[in-house]
Amino acid sequence: MSSGPGLESLVDQQISIITNDGRNIVGVLKGFDQATNIILDESHERVYSTKEGVQQLVLGLYIIRGDNISIVGELDEELDASLDLSELRAHPLKPIIH
Amino acid sequence: MLPLSLLKTAQGHPMLVELKNGETYNGHLVNCDTWMNIHLREVICTSKDGDRFWRMPECYIRGNTIKYLKVPDEVIDKVQEETTKSRSDRKPPGVGRGRGRGRDDGAGGRPSKGTGRGLDDGGSKGMGGGRGRGGANRGGNRSGGRGRG
């Protein structure tokens, strides 16, 4: 579990990021800074659709600029492993409107 | 590890940059700074819809227009060596300097005001010098004209 404010406790753990353009990117948090720029290793994007199961696109090593990040979440790996993504249907998120 | 140290380490490596407007830029990183402004070489720009391409020898991208950067996987292994080195090197002198400066500032309230005035004077002199140069150039041109005449 995370403890205290900040992302320090999540380093080297799987996290899930929702970006301003509505994408969901999952990967291992390797680093961050005061602007919430984030290093994600072994990252992949989860593409949600109502027609078919969740698609996972391999992205690799990413630096995501803080400006573009809406939510950073800790990923419950046990729960995540129990999900059958191929059977999961969901509407894709809409981008943020400023 | 800081995102900007990873970016710095990626110098010379190929990378993909997506901008907030959806355009992507593929190229080799030449240089970057603390604002994430980046200089790329051998660039291929792709339009938002992905059906138009432009090749350019180099480009410079303002940091705040970037959405994300895709960096080769092996770069992250190179950073760790550098950060551990710099940490072990920098920590001891860093602490010493910090204390030293703090005391100096506290004791030097008057001197710091003095330097402030000094800087102002220097600035005004600098401006004066700039004007003077302009005048001298004009004078030089005029005198040249006179000389010709």
gemmi code that builds the backbone of each chain (N, CA, C; Angstrom):
import gemmi

chains = {
    "A": [
        ("MET", (0.845, -1.206, 0.000), (0.000, 0.000, 0.000), (0.872, 1.245, 0.000)),
        ("SER", (0.332, 2.334, -0.538), (1.083, 3.579, -0.520), (0.925, 4.240, 0.843)),
        ("SER", (1.896, 5.025, 1.220), (1.808, 5.725, 2.502), (2.352, 7.131, 2.321)),
        ("GLY", (1.669, 8.074, 2.919), (2.122, 9.458, 2.813), (1.803, 10.057, 1.461)),
        ("PRO", (1.974, 11.377, 1.334), (1.690, 12.034, 0.071), (2.792, 11.759, -0.945)),
        ("GLY", (2.515, 12.016, -2.179), (3.534, 11.853, -3.215), (3.560, 10.468, -3.792)),
        ("LEU", (4.404, 10.308, -4.804), (4.447, 9.054, -5.558), (5.630, 8.184, -5.135)),
        ("GLU", (6.444, 8.664, -4.191), (7.668, 7.960, -3.803), (7.388, 6.507, -3.450)),
        ("SER", (6.275, 6.267, -2.735), (5.968, 4.911, -2.266), (5.540, 3.989, -3.404)),
        ("LEU", (5.269, 4.568, -4.584), (4.801, 3.735, -5.707), (5.933, 3.360, -6.666)),
        ("VAL", (7.130, 3.868, -6.386), (8.249, 3.612, -7.300), (8.524, 2.111, -7.369)),
        ("ASP", (8.756, 1.633, -8.579), (8.989, 0.216, -8.886), (7.727, -0.634, -8.754)),
        ("GLN", (6.585, 0.018, -8.594), (5.313, -0.717, -8.579), (4.554, -0.453, -9.881)),
        ("GLN", (3.598, -1.355, -10.141), (2.724, -1.160, -11.304), (1.753, -0.026, -10.998)),
        ("ILE", (1.671, 0.931, -11.918), (0.681, 1.995, -11.759), (-0.148, 2.121, -13.029)),
        ("SER", (-1.276, 2.777, -12.872), (-2.173, 3.003, -14.002), (-2.363, 4.509, -14.137)),
        ("ILE", (-2.181, 5.010, -15.347), (-2.297, 6.447, -15.586), (-3.447, 6.702, -16.550)),
        ("ILE", (-4.265, 7.692, -16.198), (-5.271, 8.183, -17.143), (-4.764, 9.527, -17.658)),
        ("THR", (-4.630, 9.633, -18.965), (-4.103, 10.871, -19.533), (-5.251, 11.811, -19.915)),
        ("ASN", (-4.894, 13.057, -20.171), (-5.895, 14.070, -20.517), (-6.653, 13.723, -21.794)),
        ("ASP", (-6.005, 12.942, -22.676), (-6.704, 12.566, -23.909), (-7.483, 11.257, -23.740)),
        ("GLY", (-7.633, 10.802, -22.504), (-8.523, 9.679, -22.221), (-7.886, 8.305, -22.368)),
        ("ARG", (-6.560, 8.252, -22.504), (-5.903, 6.950, -22.609), (-5.612, 6.381, -21.228)),
        ("ASN", (-5.555, 5.060, -21.157), (-5.183, 4.379, -19.922), (-3.865, 3.647, -20.186)),
        ("ILE", (-2.817, 4.080, -19.491), (-1.498, 3.481, -19.681), (-1.065, 2.827, -18.370)),
        ("VAL", (-0.658, 1.560, -18.472), (-0.238, 0.805, -17.295), (1.244, 0.481, -17.436)),
        ("GLY", (2.001, 0.622, -16.353), (3.419, 0.304, -16.406), (4.062, 0.429, -15.038)),
        ("VAL", (5.356, 0.216, -14.989), (6.085, 0.293, -13.721), (6.640, 1.704, -13.549)),
        ("LEU", (6.298, 2.331, -12.429), (6.777, 3.695, -12.151), (8.266, 3.651, -11.833)),
        ("LYS", (9.070, 4.328, -12.633), (10.523, 4.355, -12.409), (10.991, 5.692, -11.856)),
        ("GLY", (10.205, 6.720, -12.065), (10.611, 8.025, -11.562), (9.566, 9.078, -11.850)),
        ("PHE", (9.697, 10.196, -11.134), (8.761, 11.307, -11.321), (9.456, 12.570, -10.828)),
        ("ASP", (8.864, 13.714, -11.089), (9.420, 14.973, -10.575), (8.297, 15.890, -10.111)),
        ("GLN", (8.665, 17.118, -9.785), (7.696, 18.053, -9.196), (6.591, 18.430, -10.163)),
        ("ALA", (6.848, 18.279, -11.458), (5.833, 18.624, -12.459), (4.960, 17.414, -12.791)),
        ("THR", (5.113, 16.313, -12.010), (4.417, 15.048, -12.274), (4.758, 14.459, -13.630)),
        ("ASN", (5.899, 14.859, -14.193), (6.410, 14.088, -15.323), (6.718, 12.701, -14.774)),
        ("ILE", (6.439, 11.670, -15.567), (6.551, 10.311, -15.047), (7.323, 9.418, -16.006)),
        ("ILE", (8.210, 8.594, -15.438), (8.873, 7.552, -16.232), (8.106, 6.256, -16.021)),
        ("LEU", (7.632, 5.670, -17.111), (6.921, 4.395, -17.045), (7.714, 3.361, -17.829)),
        ("ASP", (8.078, 2.270, -17.164), (8.808, 1.199, -17.837), (7.848, 0.051, -18.140)),
        ("GLU", (8.155, -0.692, -19.193), (7.342, -1.839, -19.616), (5.872, -1.453, -19.707)),
        ("SER", (5.625, -0.294, -20.289), (4.251, 0.205, -20.268), (3.439, -0.343, -21.443)),
        ("HIS", (2.153, -0.424, -21.223), (1.243, -0.758, -22.315), (-0.045, 0.029, -22.147)),
        ("GLU", (-0.689, 0.250, -23.293), (-1.940, 0.997, -23.275), (-3.094, 0.008, -23.296)),
        ("ARG", (-4.109, 0.281, -22.515), (-5.324, -0.545, -22.552), (-6.391, 0.232, -23.305)),
        ("VAL", (-6.814, -0.358, -24.408), (-7.803, 0.316, -25.257), (-9.168, -0.321, -25.004)),
        ("TYR", (-10.073, 0.490, -24.492), (-11.411, 0.001, -24.153), (-12.374, 0.227, -25.310)),
        ("SER", (-13.282, -0.728, -25.457), (-14.273, -0.617, -26.519), (-15.517, -1.386, -26.096)),
        ("THR", (-16.669, -0.977, -26.636), (-17.910, -1.669, -26.295), (-18.146, -2.856, -27.226)),
        ("LYS", (-17.408, -2.903, -28.334), (-17.628, -3.948, -29.340), (-16.803, -5.201, -29.066)),
        ("GLU", (-15.611, -5.011, -28.499), (-14.733, -6.157, -28.275), (-14.004, -5.979, -26.952)),
        ("GLY", (-13.263, -7.015, -26.562), (-12.547, -6.973, -25.289), (-11.463, -5.906, -25.284)),
        ("VAL", (-10.826, -5.747, -24.124), (-9.787, -4.729, -23.979), (-8.546, -5.154, -24.754)),
        ("GLN", (-8.046, -4.245, -25.596), (-6.813, -4.523, -26.335), (-5.636, -3.923, -25.584)),
        ("GLN", (-4.537, -4.659, -25.558), (-3.335, -4.121, -24.907), (-2.263, -3.853, -25.963)),
        ("LEU", (-1.844, -2.606, -26.047), (-0.784, -2.227, -26.982), (0.509, -2.043, -26.204)),
        ("VAL", (1.554, -2.710, -26.652), (2.842, -2.557, -25.969), (3.474, -1.227, -26.354)),
        ("LEU", (3.879, -0.453, -25.356), (4.469, 0.860, -25.609), (5.964, 0.888, -25.275)),
        ("GLY", (6.363, 0.238, -24.192), (7.779, 0.234, -23.802), (8.087, 1.298, -22.764)),
        ("LEU", (9.250, 1.922, -22.917), (9.704, 2.941, -21.959), (9.205, 4.319, -22.375)),
        ("TYR", (8.435, 4.937, -21.500), (7.806, 6.222, -21.803), (8.154, 7.278, -20.763)),
        ("ILE", (8.312, 8.500, -21.225), (8.298, 9.653, -20.321), (7.017, 10.405, -20.631)),
        ("ILE", (6.116, 10.450, -19.662), (4.842, 11.141, -19.888), (4.908, 12.498, -19.211)),
        ("ARG", (4.632, 13.536, -19.967), (4.697, 14.880, -19.411), (3.530, 15.116, -18.452)),
        ("GLY", (3.839, 15.742, -17.317), (2.843, 15.958, -16.267), (1.600, 16.687, -16.749)),
        ("ASP", (1.788, 17.633, -17.662), (0.664, 18.395, -18.233), (-0.435, 17.482, -18.751)),
        ("ASN", (-0.027, 16.306, -19.208), (-0.931, 15.412, -19.918), (-1.498, 14.323, -19.007)),
        ("ILE", (-1.237, 14.417, -17.697), (-1.667, 13.363, -16.778), (-2.837, 13.832, -15.926)),
        ("SER", (-3.907, 13.045, -15.915), (-5.068, 13.362, -15.083), (-5.007, 12.598, -13.772)),
        ("ILE", (-4.785, 11.284, -13.859), (-4.849, 10.434, -12.669), (-3.678, 9.458, -12.662)),
        ("VAL", (-3.067, 9.315, -11.497), (-2.069, 8.263, -11.293), (-2.616, 7.348, -10.217)),
        ("GLY", (-2.739, 6.078, -10.523), (-3.307, 5.137, -9.561), (-2.401, 3.952, -9.348)),
        ("GLU", (-2.427, 3.468, -8.121), (-1.716, 2.247, -7.778), (-2.502, 1.088, -8.395)),
        ("LEU", (-1.810, 0.102, -8.967), (-2.516, -1.029, -9.571), (-2.472, -2.215, -8.604)),
        ("ASP", (-3.624, -2.712, -8.274), (-3.711, -3.909, -7.426), (-3.406, -5.109, -8.318)),
        ("GLU", (-2.166, -5.619, -8.218), (-1.720, -6.640, -9.169), (-2.502, -7.940, -9.027)),
        ("GLU", (-2.899, -8.243, -7.801), (-3.662, -9.477, -7.566), (-5.030, -9.387, -8.250)),
        ("LEU", (-5.678, -8.247, -8.007), (-6.989, -8.020, -8.613), (-6.867, -7.965, -10.137)),
        ("ASP", (-5.819, -7.302, -10.598), (-5.620, -7.135, -12.030), (-5.416, -8.486, -12.716)),
        ("ALA", (-4.678, -9.376, -12.032), (-4.412, -10.696, -12.605), (-5.691, -11.514, -12.709)),
        ("SER", (-6.645, -11.229, -11.834), (-7.880, -12.005, -11.835), (-8.879, -11.516, -12.890)),
        ("LEU", (-8.561, -10.391, -13.534), (-9.466, -9.871, -14.560), (-9.247, -10.604, -15.881)),
        ("ASP", (-10.351, -10.854, -16.565), (-10.231, -11.379, -17.928), (-10.494, -10.222, -18.879)),
        ("LEU", (-9.405, -9.564, -19.292), (-9.543, -8.339, -20.090), (-10.242, -8.594, -21.420)),
        ("SER", (-10.080, -9.822, -21.953), (-10.675, -10.100, -23.264), (-12.205, -10.113, -23.192)),
        ("GLU", (-12.732, -10.276, -21.969), (-14.192, -10.293, -21.800), (-14.736, -8.958, -21.293)),
        ("LEU", (-13.808, -8.039, -21.042), (-14.201, -6.769, -20.423), (-14.603, -5.761, -21.502)),
        ("ARG", (-15.804, -5.195, -21.375), (-16.275, -4.175, -22.338), (-16.462, -2.868, -21.584)),
        ("ALA", (-16.047, -1.786, -22.209), (-16.263, -0.478, -21.587), (-16.189, 0.602, -22.637)),
        ("HIS", (-16.852, 1.704, -22.369), (-16.743, 2.854, -23.260), (-15.349, 3.443, -23.124)),
        ("PRO", (-14.762, 3.855, -24.239), (-13.501, 4.591, -24.114), (-13.750, 5.937, -23.439)),
        ("LEU", (-12.727, 6.441, -22.725), (-12.873, 7.734, -22.055), (-12.786, 8.850, -23.090)),
        ("LYS", (-13.497, 9.915, -22.820), (-13.386, 11.089, -23.681), (-12.227, 11.946, -23.176)),
        ("PRO", (-11.649, 12.718, -24.078), (-10.565, 13.613, -23.618), (-11.113, 14.695, -22.693)),
        ("ILE", (-10.218, 15.244, -21.901), (-10.564, 16.366, -21.024), (-10.851, 17.597, -21.863)),
        ("ILE", (-11.864, 18.339, -21.457), (-12.153, 19.616, -22.128), (-11.776, 20.744, -21.184)),
        ("HIS", (-10.893, 21.616, -21.628), (-10.447, 22.715, -20.770), (-11.378, 23.910, -20.893)),
    ],
    "B": [
        ("MET", (14.566, 8.160, -9.794), (15.160, 8.673, -11.036), (14.260, 9.773, -11.604)),
        ("LEU", (14.872, 10.845, -12.063), (14.095, 11.963, -12.584), (13.853, 11.799, -14.092)),
        ("PRO", (12.650, 12.109, -14.539), (12.343, 11.999, -15.963), (13.326, 12.783, -16.835)),
        ("LEU", (13.763, 13.944, -16.349), (14.651, 14.750, -17.172), (16.070, 14.178, -17.214)),
        ("SER", (16.467, 13.409, -16.181), (17.782, 12.746, -16.270), (17.720, 11.620, -17.281)),
        ("LEU", (16.592, 10.932, -17.323), (16.421, 9.872, -18.334), (16.495, 10.490, -19.733)),
        ("LEU", (15.834, 11.630, -19.878), (15.830, 12.304, -21.179), (17.246, 12.724, -21.565)),
        ("LYS", (17.966, 13.267, -20.596), (19.350, 13.696, -20.836), (20.199, 12.497, -21.281)),
        ("THR", (19.973, 11.372, -20.612), (20.738, 10.164, -20.938), (20.407, 9.653, -22.338)),
        ("ALA", (19.220, 9.999, -22.810), (18.784, 9.503, -24.124), (19.411, 10.275, -25.272)),
        ("GLN", (20.278, 11.230, -24.965), (20.953, 11.995, -26.015), (21.675, 11.051, -26.967)),
        ("GLY", (21.477, 11.281, -28.260), (22.115, 10.433, -29.271), (21.260, 9.243, -29.661)),
        ("HIS", (20.220, 8.966, -28.892), (19.348, 7.829, -29.188), (18.134, 8.273, -30.004)),
        ("PRO", (17.559, 7.325, -30.757), (16.316, 7.645, -31.464), (15.155, 7.720, -30.477)),
        ("MET", (14.187, 8.535, -30.761), (12.999, 8.588, -29.893), (11.789, 9.079, -30.659)),
        ("LEU", (10.630, 8.807, -30.063), (9.377, 9.265, -30.645), (8.754, 10.263, -29.683)),
        ("VAL", (8.337, 11.401, -30.207), (7.728, 12.435, -29.385), (6.331, 12.712, -29.907)),
        ("GLU", (5.329, 12.606, -29.025), (3.996, 13.032, -29.454), (3.678, 14.366, -28.817)),
        ("LEU", (3.195, 15.284, -29.624), (2.824, 16.607, -29.129), (1.358, 16.618, -28.701)),
        ("LYS", (0.991, 17.652, -27.981), (-0.387, 17.781, -27.508), (-1.363, 17.878, -28.680)),
        ("ASN", (-0.894, 18.399, -29.813), (-1.785, 18.509, -30.973), (-1.892, 17.201, -31.759)),
        ("GLY", (-1.224, 16.144, -31.286), (-1.357, 14.832, -31.919), (-0.274, 14.519, -32.937)),
        ("GLU", (0.482, 15.518, -33.373), (1.593, 15.248, -34.295), (2.662, 14.441, -33.581)),
        ("THR", (3.340, 13.553, -34.346), (4.468, 12.837, -33.748), (5.746, 13.145, -34.504)),
        ("TYR", (6.831, 13.149, -33.785), (8.152, 13.432, -34.340), (9.086, 12.291, -33.989)),
        ("ASN", (9.652, 11.646, -35.030), (10.646, 10.602, -34.837), (12.005, 11.158, -35.195)),
        ("GLY", (12.963, 11.036, -34.281), (14.294, 11.540, -34.611), (15.291, 11.190, -33.536)),
        ("HIS", (16.542, 11.575, -33.767), (17.591, 11.342, -32.775), (17.725, 12.571, -31.894)),
        ("LEU", (17.761, 12.354, -30.590), (17.857, 13.468, -29.653), (19.268, 14.042, -29.687)),
        ("VAL", (19.360, 15.332, -29.986), (20.653, 16.007, -29.956), (20.873, 16.594, -28.572)),
        ("ASN", (19.873, 17.336, -28.087), (20.021, 17.985, -26.791), (18.653, 18.272, -26.186)),
        ("CYS", (18.653, 18.504, -24.874), (17.423, 18.863, -24.177), (17.802, 19.743, -22.995)),
        ("ASP", (16.805, 20.415, -22.414), (17.095, 21.253, -21.248), (16.079, 20.976, -20.150)),
        ("THR", (16.142, 21.775, -19.087), (15.308, 21.509, -17.908), (13.843, 21.838, -18.138)),
        ("TRP", (13.520, 22.483, -19.266), (12.106, 22.728, -19.602), (11.565, 21.651, -20.539)),
        ("MET", (12.408, 20.652, -20.834), (12.047, 19.568, -21.738), (12.008, 20.045, -23.196)),
        ("ASN", (12.520, 21.258, -23.464), (12.723, 21.656, -24.858), (13.693, 20.658, -25.459)),
        ("ILE", (13.421, 20.212, -26.679), (14.297, 19.204, -27.261), (14.697, 19.548, -28.682)),
        ("HIS", (15.886, 19.118, -29.019), (16.465, 19.343, -30.349), (16.658, 17.975, -30.981)),
        ("LEU", (15.984, 17.729, -32.112), (16.059, 16.428, -32.791), (16.735, 16.582, -34.149)),
        ("ARG", (17.398, 15.505, -34.574), (17.999, 15.446, -35.926), (17.396, 14.295, -36.701)),
        ("GLU", (17.442, 14.394, -38.027), (16.936, 13.351, -38.925), (15.494, 13.009, -38.548)),
        ("VAL", (14.627, 13.976, -38.686), (13.277, 13.888, -38.143), (12.255, 13.491, -39.201)),
        ("ILE", (11.318, 12.646, -38.792), (10.128, 12.402, -39.601), (8.931, 12.830, -38.771)),
        ("CYS", (8.197, 13.802, -39.283), (7.000, 14.307, -38.624), (5.791, 13.616, -39.245)),
        ("THR", (4.869, 13.175, -38.383), (3.648, 12.525, -38.847), (2.445, 13.330, -38.363)),
        ("SER", (1.496, 13.556, -39.265), (0.321, 14.345, -38.899), (-0.533, 13.591, -37.895)),
        ("LYS", (-1.479, 14.294, -37.279), (-2.315, 13.708, -36.230), (-3.025, 12.451, -36.711)),
        ("ASP", (-3.572, 12.500, -37.946), (-4.306, 11.337, -38.456), (-3.370, 10.252, -38.997)),
        ("GLY", (-2.081, 10.536, -39.055), (-1.092, 9.524, -39.424), (-0.982, 9.271, -40.916)),
        ("ASP", (-1.567, 10.125, -41.762), (-1.508, 9.846, -43.198), (-0.652, 10.841, -43.977)),
        ("ARG", (-0.015, 11.774, -43.271), (0.909, 12.687, -43.960), (2.237, 12.699, -43.218)),
        ("PHE", (3.312, 12.776, -43.992), (4.653, 12.725, -43.404), (5.523, 13.845, -43.952)),
        ("TRP", (6.404, 14.328, -43.116), (7.395, 15.318, -43.549), (8.762, 14.895, -43.018)),
        ("ARG", (9.748, 14.944, -43.889), (11.116, 14.694, -43.431), (11.805, 16.029, -43.250)),
        ("MET", (12.551, 16.160, -42.164), (13.338, 17.391, -41.986), (14.672, 17.053, -41.328)),
        ("PRO", (15.725, 17.782, -41.695), (17.045, 17.467, -41.153), (17.119, 17.672, -39.639)),
        ("GLU", (16.443, 18.678, -39.118), (16.426, 18.866, -37.671), (15.214, 19.681, -37.267)),
        ("CYS", (14.893, 19.621, -35.984), (13.821, 20.470, -35.468), (14.017, 20.714, -33.983)),
        ("TYR", (13.389, 21.770, -33.507), (13.477, 22.143, -32.098), (12.049, 22.229, -31.560)),
        ("ILE", (11.768, 21.495, -30.496), (10.404, 21.415, -29.969), (10.332, 22.036, -28.583)),
        ("ARG", (9.422, 22.951, -28.385), (9.230, 23.568, -27.075), (8.634, 22.529, -26.119)),
        ("GLY", (9.220, 22.440, -24.934), (8.873, 21.382, -23.981), (7.399, 21.306, -23.642)),
        ("ASN", (6.773, 22.468, -23.476), (5.393, 22.431, -22.984), (4.382, 21.984, -24.030)),
        ("THR", (4.833, 21.724, -25.261), (3.906, 21.209, -26.273), (3.916, 19.681, -26.328)),
        ("ILE", (4.790, 19.071, -25.497), (4.959, 17.617, -25.558), (3.908, 16.897, -24.716)),
        ("LYS", (3.402, 15.797, -25.255), (2.481, 14.936, -24.514), (3.289, 13.814, -23.857)),
        ("TYR", (4.068, 13.104, -24.650), (4.947, 12.081, -24.084), (6.119, 11.813, -25.008)),
        ("LEU", (7.126, 11.121, -24.469), (8.291, 10.700, -25.259), (8.472, 9.209, -25.093)),
        ("LYS", (8.681, 8.524, -26.226), (8.986, 7.100, -26.178), (10.490, 6.945, -26.383)),
        ("VAL", (11.122, 6.316, -25.409), (12.581, 6.231, -25.367), (12.978, 4.762, -25.501)),
        ("PRO", (14.109, 4.437, -26.146), (14.519, 3.028, -26.230), (14.704, 2.417, -24.834)),
        ("ASP", (14.295, 1.157, -24.679), (14.306, 0.490, -23.370), (15.671, 0.527, -22.691)),
        ("GLU", (16.747, 0.390, -23.491), (18.076, 0.242, -22.885), (18.569, 1.526, -22.216)),
        ("VAL", (17.929, 2.653, -22.537), (18.402, 3.927, -21.985), (18.268, 3.956, -20.465)),
        ("ILE", (17.234, 3.321, -19.950), (16.994, 3.382, -18.503), (18.133, 2.729, -17.718)),
        ("ASP", (18.788, 1.732, -18.307), (19.910, 1.076, -17.625), (21.126, 1.998, -17.562)),
        ("LYS", (21.261, 2.871, -18.547), (22.412, 3.782, -18.566), (22.250, 4.903, -17.554)),
        ("VAL", (21.007, 5.298, -17.277), (20.783, 6.393, -16.328), (21.249, 6.002, -14.947)),
        ("GLN", (20.860, 4.816, -14.525), (21.090, 4.411, -13.133), (22.554, 4.541, -12.742)),
        ("GLU", (23.453, 4.158, -13.661), (24.881, 4.300, -13.361), (25.209, 5.766, -13.080)),
        ("GLU", (24.721, 6.639, -13.938), (25.063, 8.058, -13.803), (24.510, 8.671, -12.522)),
        ("THR", (23.252, 8.320, -12.189), (22.664, 8.924, -10.991), (23.385, 8.450, -9.731)),
        ("THR", (23.741, 7.162, -9.682), (24.429, 6.669, -8.489), (25.795, 7.339, -8.364)),
        ("LYS", (26.475, 7.493, -9.500), (27.770, 8.175, -9.477), (27.619, 9.602, -8.966)),
        ("SER", (26.683, 10.346, -9.599), (26.566, 11.761, -9.267), (26.111, 11.941, -7.816)),
        ("ARG", (25.237, 11.046, -7.351), (24.785, 11.156, -5.961), (25.954, 11.017, -5.010)),
        ("SER", (26.745, 9.959, -5.198), (27.848, 9.710, -4.275), (28.876, 10.832, -4.362)),
        ("ASP", (29.025, 11.416, -5.564), (29.999, 12.496, -5.734), (29.521, 13.809, -5.119)),
        ("ARG", (28.243, 14.080, -5.334), (27.780, 15.439, -5.040), (27.321, 15.644, -3.602)),
        ("LYS", (26.828, 14.605, -2.947), (26.196, 14.813, -1.641), (27.100, 15.523, -0.624)),
        ("PRO", (28.305, 15.027, -0.362), (29.091, 15.648, 0.700), (29.375, 17.133, 0.460)),
        ("PRO", (29.900, 17.535, -0.726), (30.142, 18.959, -0.939), (28.848, 19.762, -0.961)),
        ("GLY", (27.771, 19.162, -1.422), (26.499, 19.875, -1.492), (26.049, 20.345, -0.121)),
        ("VAL", (26.166, 19.452, 0.874), (25.757, 19.796, 2.239), (26.621, 20.929, 2.764)),
        ("GLY", (27.914, 20.828, 2.569), (28.837, 21.846, 3.062), (28.542, 23.207, 2.470)),
        ("ARG", (28.313, 23.225, 1.161), (28.056, 24.497, 0.483), (26.774, 25.132, 0.996)),
        ("GLY", (25.778, 24.305, 1.179), (24.485, 24.837, 1.614), (24.616, 25.555, 2.941)),
        ("ARG", (25.306, 24.940, 3.885), (25.468, 25.565, 5.204), (26.260, 26.851, 5.081)),
        ("GLY", (27.320, 26.789, 4.345), (28.205, 27.945, 4.204), (27.465, 29.148, 3.650)),
        ("ARG", (26.692, 28.912, 2.641), (25.971, 30.016, 2.009), (24.955, 30.616, 2.961)),
        ("GLY", (24.254, 29.737, 3.690), (23.231, 30.207, 4.607), (23.814, 31.164, 5.628)),
        ("ARG", (24.941, 30.815, 6.211), (25.573, 31.669, 7.225), (26.031, 32.975, 6.609)),
        ("ASP", (26.621, 32.861, 5.417), (27.141, 34.059, 4.750), (26.012, 35.047, 4.504)),
        ("ASP", (24.879, 34.533, 4.039), (23.756, 35.410, 3.733), (23.263, 36.109, 4.989)),
        ("GLY", (23.180, 35.332, 6.101), (22.675, 35.894, 7.345), (23.579, 37.017, 7.837)),
        ("ALA", (24.875, 36.763, 7.834), (25.818, 37.747, 8.362), (25.997, 38.916, 7.390)),
        ("GLY", (25.772, 38.650, 6.152), (26.096, 39.662, 5.131), (24.882, 40.432, 4.660)),
        ("GLY", (23.955, 40.766, 5.571), (22.776, 41.534, 5.162), (23.179, 42.851, 4.520)),
        ("ARG", (24.098, 43.566, 5.180), (24.541, 44.873, 4.649), (25.310, 44.707, 3.339)),
        ("PRO", (26.289, 43.777, 3.352), (27.023, 43.584, 2.091), (26.106, 43.211, 0.929)),
        ("SER", (25.074, 42.409, 1.228), (24.215, 41.998, 0.118), (23.484, 43.201, -0.469)),
        ("LYS", (23.094, 44.155, 0.436), (22.482, 45.387, -0.081), (23.480, 46.131, -0.952)),
        ("GLY", (24.685, 46.149, -0.437), (25.755, 46.836, -1.171), (25.923, 46.258, -2.567)),
        ("THR", (25.949, 44.916, -2.625), (26.140, 44.299, -3.932), (24.942, 44.612, -4.820)),
        ("GLY", (23.758, 44.690, -4.187), (22.564, 45.022, -4.960), (22.724, 46.372, -5.644)),
        ("ARG", (23.176, 47.345, -4.868), (23.395, 48.687, -5.452), (24.435, 48.606, -6.552)),
        ("GLY", (25.467, 47.828, -6.198), (26.566, 47.678, -7.166), (26.046, 47.139, -8.494)),
        ("LEU", (25.175, 46.127, -8.394), (24.640, 45.525, -9.615), (23.817, 46.548, -10.393)),
        ("ASP", (23.003, 47.334, -9.638), (22.171, 48.343, -10.303), (23.058, 49.315, -11.066)),
        ("ASP", (24.104, 49.766, -10.344), (25.032, 50.710, -10.987), (25.618, 50.090, -12.252)),
        ("GLY", (26.009, 48.803, -12.059), (26.606, 48.102, -13.194), (25.616, 48.067, -14.362)),
        ("GLY", (24.347, 47.792, -14.014), (23.333, 47.710, -15.065), (23.185, 49.036, -15.807)),
        ("SER", (23.137, 50.120, -15.014), (22.940, 51.424, -15.656), (24.152, 51.776, -16.508)),
        ("LYS", (25.313, 51.386, -15.982), (26.524, 51.622, -16.770), (26.450, 50.836, -18.080)),
        ("GLY", (25.954, 49.587, -17.903), (25.854, 48.736, -19.089), (24.957, 49.380, -20.139)),
        ("MET", (23.819, 49.893, -19.668), (22.895, 50.542, -20.599), (23.576, 51.740, -21.245)),
        ("GLY", (24.231, 52.494, -20.388), (24.923, 53.676, -20.893), (25.928, 53.281, -21.970)),
        ("GLY", (26.640, 52.204, -21.656), (27.643, 51.724, -22.607), (26.975, 51.371, -23.938)),
        ("GLY", (25.818, 50.722, -23.819), (25.112, 50.312, -25.032), (24.738, 51.525, -25.880)),
        ("ARG", (24.211, 52.547, -25.183), (23.819, 53.769, -25.908), (25.047, 54.414, -26.530)),
        ("GLY", (26.076, 54.414, -25.698), (27.323, 55.038, -26.150), (27.819, 54.388, -27.436)),
        ("ARG", (27.725, 53.059, -27.440), (28.188, 52.336, -28.627), (27.371, 52.738, -29.850)),
        ("GLY", (26.040, 52.798, -29.591), (25.165, 53.159, -30.710), (25.561, 54.525, -31.261)),
        ("GLY", (25.779, 55.435, -30.318), (26.153, 56.793, -30.712), (27.481, 56.792, -31.479)),
        ("ALA", (28.395, 55.974, -30.949), (29.725, 55.938, -31.558), (29.617, 55.433, -33.007)),
        ("ASN", (28.751, 54.391, -33.175), (28.592, 53.847, -34.515), (28.034, 54.891, -35.476)),
        ("ARG", (26.998, 55.584, -34.932), (26.386, 56.617, -35.783), (27.431, 57.671, -36.130)),
        ("GLY", (28.158, 58.046, -35.040), (29.208, 59.050, -35.221), (30.210, 58.583, -36.271)),
        ("GLY", (30.537, 57.278, -36.143), (31.537, 56.716, -37.066), (31.043, 56.827, -38.509)),
        ("ASN", (29.755, 56.508, -38.677), (29.196, 56.574, -40.028), (29.250, 57.999, -40.572)),
        ("ARG", (28.844, 58.923, -39.637), (28.813, 60.337, -40.056), (30.227, 60.793, -40.418)),
        ("SER", (31.128, 60.391, -39.491), (32.503, 60.849, -39.716), (33.033, 60.253, -41.021)),
        ("GLY", (32.585, 58.974, -41.263), (33.003, 58.350, -42.527), (32.501, 59.182, -43.715)),
        ("GLY", (31.225, 59.613, -43.528), (30.634, 60.423, -44.594), (31.439, 61.717, -44.795)),
        ("ARG", (31.785, 62.292, -43.653), (32.570, 63.537, -43.722), (33.899, 63.271, -44.424)),
        ("GLY", (34.459, 62.107, -44.015), (35.779, 61.767, -44.567), (35.702, 61.667, -46.096)),
        ("ARG", (34.621, 61.022, -46.532), (34.468, 60.867, -47.997), (34.284, 62.219, -48.653)),
        ("GLY", (33.410, 63.024, -47.880), (33.158, 64.345, -48.467), (34.461, 65.136, -48.524)),
    ],
}
model = gemmi.Model(1)
for chain_id, residues in chains.items():
    chain = gemmi.Chain(chain_id)
    for i, (resn, *xyz) in enumerate(residues, 1):
        res = gemmi.Residue()
        res.name, res.seqid = resn, gemmi.SeqId(i, " ")
        for name, pos in zip(("N", "CA", "C"), xyz):
            atom = gemmi.Atom()
            atom.name, atom.element = name, gemmi.Element(name[0])
            atom.pos, atom.b_iso = gemmi.Position(*pos), 0.0
            res.add_atom(atom)
        chain.add_residue(res)
    model.add_chain(chain)
structure = gemmi.Structure()
structure.add_model(model)
structure.setup_entities()
